[in-house]
């Protein structure tokens, strides 16, 4: 978790108004989250912190790529991702989190946004990750030919289907 220290913002010393932060997210960042599908990545993250007396608004914008396995051919690929998410920090008696709102105590002087950057990147990953999403890349040719052979088989060609046709359910 030592790598996440760089993503700590000391907002208590900041004056009210807009403040800008830029971060580089790489493999060391993703290694802080061991239960992840993301093994490596490279992102530019831009954070706009708008501090007001009762609320702090964070606009987190990221752009980059992750190394992830293709769902079709199981080959590693660089998947481009980008997104913009907003996070509100509101002062409250008790600390808790909701979807886009984090309630913090007035005594808190810093906030580490590493966890939120990670979550926003994960939310940007599509459900189906294939080489079709990356320009100028195609699935592994040997795997594609294997899949095409399997896709062209019909139930009539398979002897298991012939055995199932003989079953009488009466």
Secondary structure, 3 states (H helix, E strand, C coil): CHHHHHHEECHHHCCCEEEEEEEEECHHHHCCCCCCCCCEEEEEEEEEEEECCCEEEEEEEEEEEEEEECCCCCCEEEEEEEEEEEEEEEECCCCEECCCEEEECCCCCCEECHHHHHHHHHHCCCCCCCHHHCCCCCCCHHHHHHHHHHHHCCHHHCHHHHHHHCCCCC
